[in-house]
Amino acid sequence: MNTAHSHSYQERELTKALLGRLVLPATVVVSMFLFGTVGFFILGNGRWTLFDCAYMTSMTLTTVGYGEVLEGMGRGDRLFAMVLMWSGMGVILYAISMMIGFVVEQNLSRILRERKMHKRIAALKQHYIVCGAGKTGFTAAREMEASGRPCVVIEVKAERVEWLRKQTEALYLIQGDATEEEVLKSAGIERAAGLLAVLGEDSHNLLITVQARFASPDVKIATRCNENSLADKFFRAGANYVVNPSFIGGMRMVSEMIRPDVVSFLDRMLRDRDKSVRVEEVQICEGSPWVGHTLSGVKFAEKTGLIAISVKHPGDEDFTYNPSPHEPLQAGTVLIVIGNADQVARLKGYCSMEPAGTPPSK
């Protein structure tokens, strides 16, 4: 149903643009028809009706050539018909060429744009895929963009894709049905770091979860679930995270009442588009020079400009909040920080760097 709707929208837009492009040639054709009809009527001096004159003009402009002529046509009448034939044929060919050229141009530009987009997507690695560009999907995609993560958006509605294209050039857009495996593969699901299924129907999100997990066993999947009773099914289907918008909305309303300053702080942080200050997580890799040291030992705040608000060590279920400067750092330790994109990038560099004297990994 959605695919049929997108096709009808494309046809309407193409027809609208085509009509706009052909205003001039259509006006010339109509003018030529009126010129021929009135011209024959005047030359006939009452011998022929307007209908007969219009019929003769139609045969002349379309070069049908039935062999019929108006009764009593003289030399001057035939001379006018000859002028009408040649000029009319030129006008008709001009209008047809404009129509064909427009259709070819539109299809060619669309094909080239889609091919360029697919080439760019094929070069992506560790990117994120957002399935659905509704209100939730658009918000998720803009947040990915603000935090500097490459993001591919899959949307079935052509008008929504065009709207997104006008909003930002940073997103990678695919028009298609995200429940189809081939569409997910065209978005690079095998190379993606994560996928967000945010369509309005739970059944569609469940199918996307199954398809994505089958195509990429390691990809992180966060899915929207409107019915709490279906959450277990989503987890069994392969989802890592299941989010219920109604539940989140209720919790938010309560938080507004009992902890308004905390909510205000988080809102301002998330809406700060310029500095992109966010809560981020960074994992310490095996080759990091920080492995075996403490937060104070590596001069964490001095080197990154950040403060670790929480630490989670490998194998632990719980987080250590407000860790002390003597908190040990291990391979696999996850650091939770608040900072902008540059600070987080600097932290990631330290957490993934090879220790001194170690040859670079291949």
N, C-alpha and C positions, 0 to 999 in steps of 0.2 A: 504493500500500500504506500509506504513512504517512497519507495523507488519510483512508482508510477507518478506520485506527486512531484518528485524532483524532475522527472522527464517532462511533465506538463508545464512546469515552471520554466524549464529551459526553452521549450517550444514557444511559450508566450513571450519570453524576453527576446528570443531570436526574431519573432514576428514583429514585435514592437520596434526593434532596432532596424529591421529590414524596411518597414514602412517609413521610418524616419529617413533612411538613406535614399529611398526611392521617391520622395516627394517631388523633386525636380523632374526626373524622367517621366513620372506618371502625369504630372501637369502638362508636360510637352506633348505626350501621347493624346491626352484628352483635348488639348488645344488643337492638335492636328486633326482629330476626328471632327471637332466642331467646325474647324476651318473648311474641311472638305464638304461636310454636310451643307453648311450655309453657302459655300461657293457653288455647289451644284444647283442649289435651290435658286440662287440669284441668276445663274446662267440659264436655267430652265425657264425663267420668266413665267412661272405659273404652270408650266407643262408637267412638272413632277411634284409629287407630294414630299413633305419632309421625311416621311418614312422611306420612300424610294431613294431619296438622296442619302440618307443614313445607311441604307442597305448597299448602295453603290460605293460609298466611302469605306464601309467595312470590308467589302471584297477587294477594294484597291489597297488598303493598308495591310491586310493580311495576305495579299498575293494569292488568294484562293484561285481566281481565274475560272469561274463557272462558265464563262462565255456569254454571260448576260450583260447587256448594256441598257442604259436608259433609252427609251424610245425617242428617236429624233435627235440623237447626239450629233452635233456638227463638228467641224474642224477645231473651232475654239474650245468646245467642250472636251474633246479628246486631248487637246494640248494641256488643259487644266488637269485632266486625269493623269497625264504623264508626269506632270510636276508633282502631283500628289503622291503618285507611286514611288518615285525616287526619294523624295523628302520623307515620306511616311515610312519607307523601308529603313531609312537611316535612323529615324527616331525609335522604331520598334527594336532594331538591333542594339541600339544604345541602351534602352531600358532592360533588355534581356541580359546584356553583358554586365550591367550594373548589378542585377540580381544575382547572377552566377558568381561574379567577383566577390560580392559581399559574403555569400554563403561559404565560398572557399576560404576567404580571409578569416572569417570567424572560426571555422573548424580548424584551420591550420594554426591560428594563434592559440586556440585552446589545446590542441595536441602538443604544440611546442612547449607551452607552459607546463602541462602535466608531465611531459617527458623530462623537462628540466627539474621539476620538483622531485620526481622519482629518482633521478640521478643524485640529487642532494641528500635525499633520505637514505639511499643505498650506501652513502659514505659515513653515515652516523653510527656511533657505537656508544653504549651506555647512556642512551637517551631514554625519554619517557613518552609513553603513548597514552593519550586521553581519548577514550571512546565516547563520543557524544559531545556536542558543542552547545548544549542548552545552558541555562543559567549556572548550574553547578559545574559543568564541564568548562565553560568559558572562564569562570573564576579560577578553577584549577590550572588552566592553561596560562592565564595571565600571571599567576603566582610562580609557575615554572619559569616563565619568561623573566619575571622580576628577579628571581634568584639565580639567573644565568644558566639554567638547565635547558638543553635542547629538547624540544617537545614536538611531537607529531600528533595532530588532531585529526581524528576520523569522524566525519559527519556525513549522513546520508542525504540531507536536504541541500540542494544546490544553492538556494537563496541564502542559507546560513553560512555556507562556505564562502560565497561572495562577500557577505557582510564581514566575516572574519578577515578576509583578505584585505579589506579596506581599513580594518581596525589596527592591524599590525603586520609588519613584514618579517617579524622574528619567528613566527610559527610556521611549521611545516604542515601543509593541509592536504588531506586526501578525501575526496568525495567517494563514499562507498558504505556498505553495510558492515559494521564492525563484527557482526555475528558470523561472518564468513571467514573461513581460515585463510583464503587467498588474500583478502584485504588486510588481515593482520600481518601476513608475511610481507606484503608490499610496504607496510609501515616498519618493517625490520624487527619483528617480535623476537626473532632468535638472538638479536644483538642488543635488545633493550635492557635497561636496568630495572624498569618498572612499568606497570600498566594500571591505569585507572578506568574502571568500567562505571560510567555515571549516566547511563541511559535511564529513562523514566520507568521502564518495565523491569521488574525483578527477573522475569524469565529470560529477557534479553541479556541482562548482566550475568546471569548464571551461565548462559550458553557461551558468552565471551570468556568467562573465567575458565570453563572447561577447554575451550579452543586454545586459549593462551597458555594454559598449563601443559597441554599436550604438545604445543609447538616449542615451548621453552621451559624446561623443568626448573630452571634457576631464577626466572624472572619474578620480581616481587609484584604481587597483585593486590590492589586495594579496590574494593567494589562497593557500590551503593546498594543498600538493602532497605526497602520500605517496610517490610514485615519482619518483626523480630523473630517470629517462628521459623523463618527461613535461614537464619544466620548459620545454623549448623550445616545446612546443605551447602552453603557457600564455602565454608571451611573444608568440607569433605571434597568439594569440587576443585579445591586447590588455592583458594583465596588466602592471602596472608593477613589481610585486614578487612573487616566488614564494618561499614559506617551506616548508621541509621540517621538520616537528616532530622527526623522528628524528635528523636531522642536528644541529638545534639542541640536542637533548637530549644527544647525544654530545659536542658541544663544551662544553656546560655541565659535564658530568662531568669532563672533562679540566681545565677551568678551576678546578673545586673542588680538584683535586689540586695544581696548579702555581701558582695565584694565588688562594688562598682569601680573602685580605683584599679584593681587588678585587670578587670575587663577593659577599662580605658587604656591602660598601659599596653595590653596585647593588641588592641585595635589600632592604636597609633603606630605600633611597630609593624603590623601587617600592612597598613596603608601607606607606609613611608616608601613611596615608589622611587624617590631620588637616591636615598642612601641604602635601600634594600637591607635594612637591619632585620635579621631573622634569628630564630632559635635553630641551630644547626647541630648535626652530629658528625663526628669524624672518628674513624677507627684507626688505631695505630697498627701499621703493618709490621711484618716480621723483620724487614730490612731497615726499619727506622732507627736512627741513632739515639732516640729517646728510650728505647726498650732497656729495662733494667735500672732506670733512673726514677727520680721523683719529680713532682711538679716544680718544686723550688729548685731542684738540681738542674733542670733544663732551662730555667729562667722563662717559664711559660708566659707569664704576663708581659715581660719585657720584650720577648721576641715576637709575640703575636698581637699584643695589644688587647688580648682577650682574658676573661676570667672563666675558669671552668665552674659551671654551676652544678654539674653532676657528673659522676663517673660510673661506668658499668664494666666490671671486669669479666673476662670470658668464663663461662660456667656459672656465673651468679645470676640469680633470678631478679634480685633487687638492685636499685641504683643507690649510690652513695651521694647524698645531696650535700652541697657546700663542702666539698672535700678539702682536707687540710693540705698545707703546702708539702707535707711529707707523704702524700698519697703515692704509692708506687705505680709505675707505668709498665704494662706488659704488652706483648704482641696480642692484638685482638681487643685491647681495652678501648672502650668507646667513650669519647669525651663529648659532653653536651655543653655548648657555649652559645652566647648571644653576641652577634657581631655582623658587620657588613660583608659583602662578597669578597673584598680584597683581604680582609683579615682572615676569613675562613680559608681562602685560597692559600694564604701564607701558612696557616696551620696544617693544611693538607700536605703542603710541601715538606714540612718537618716530619709529619707522620709517615710519609712514604719514602723519604730519602734513604739512600744506601749509607751505611756507616763508613767512616773514613777508611781507605785502604781496601775496601771491598770492590771487586770489579763489577761494572754495571751488569745487571741481569739482562739476559737475551730473550 
